[in-house]
């Protein structure tokens, strides 16, 4: 199993917009081959962080999604926007799951 966490640094005024955008993506992720779970997390203590948490059958499934048309469509709004995106920065972390109960 492979887990990816994308920590998004988001200004307070952009959190609702980003939450809505990822809410639309949540259902679609269920049909992505190899995607076991998708969660969009809102940090209760910090105004500036939201996390996209995904679980994958394998690293290869995750990489396949990154290069897929589905990924391109999911990120099309950001690419087409003339304005700066809602995030100020992000930190992507990926993990191979060694043990699970």
C-alpha positions in Angstrom: 0.0 0.0 0.0 1.1 3.6 -0.7 -0.1 6.7 1.1 0.3 10.3 -0.1 -0.4 13.4 1.9 -0.4 16.8 0.3 -0.3 19.5 2.9 -1.8 22.7 1.4 -1.0 26.0 2.9 -4.1 28.1 2.3 -5.1 31.6 3.3 -8.1 31.7 5.6 -10.2 33.4 2.9 -9.5 30.7 0.4 -10.3 27.6 2.5 -14.0 27.5 1.7 -13.3 27.6 -2.1 -10.7 24.9 -1.8 -12.9 22.7 0.3 -15.7 23.0 -2.3 -13.4 22.2 -5.1 -12.0 19.1 -3.4 -15.6 18.1 -2.3 -16.4 17.8 -6.0 -13.3 15.6 -6.5 -14.0 13.2 -3.6 -16.7 11.1 -5.4 -14.6 10.9 -8.6 -11.6 9.5 -6.7 -13.6 6.4 -5.8 -13.5 5.3 -9.4 -9.8 5.9 -10.0 -8.0 2.5 -10.4 -6.0 1.6 -7.4 -7.3 4.4 -5.2 -8.4 2.9 -1.9 -9.3 6.0 0.0 -9.5 9.8 -0.5 -9.9 12.3 2.4 -9.7 16.1 2.5 -8.7 17.2 6.0 -9.2 20.6 7.5 -6.9 21.4 10.4 -9.0 22.7 13.3 -6.1 24.5 15.0 -4.5 26.2 12.1 -6.3 28.4 9.6 -3.6 27.9 7.0 -3.6 24.1 6.4 -5.7 21.6 4.6 -4.5 18.1 3.7 -5.3 15.8 0.8 -4.8 12.3 2.0 -5.0 9.3 -0.4 -4.3 5.6 0.0 -3.3 3.6 -3.0 -3.0 -0.1 -3.8 0.6 0.6 -5.0 3.0 3.4 -5.8 2.5 2.5 -9.5 -1.3 3.1 -9.1 -0.6 6.5 -7.7 1.9 7.3 -10.5 -0.6 6.1 -13.1 -3.1 8.5 -11.8 -0.6 11.4 -11.9 -0.2 10.8 -15.6 -3.8 10.1 -16.4 -6.5 12.2 -18.1 -8.5 12.1 -14.9 -5.6 13.9 -13.0 -5.4 16.5 -15.8 -9.2 17.1 -15.6 -9.1 17.3 -11.8 -6.4 20.0 -12.0 -7.7 21.8 -15.1 -9.4 24.7 -13.1 -6.0 25.5 -11.5 -4.2 25.5 -14.8 -6.8 27.6 -16.7 -7.1 30.2 -13.9 -5.5 33.5 -14.7 -5.4 34.3 -11.0 -3.0 32.8 -8.5 -4.3 29.6 -7.1 -5.9 29.4 -3.7 -2.8 27.8 -2.1 0.3 29.7 -1.2 2.4 26.6 -1.1 2.2 22.8 -0.5 4.3 20.0 0.9 3.9 16.6 -0.6 4.8 13.5 1.4 4.5 9.9 0.2 4.9 6.7 2.2 5.1 3.0 1.6 3.0 1.2 4.2 5.2 -1.4 5.9 2.7 -2.6 8.6 -1.0 -2.3 8.9 -3.5 -3.8 11.3 
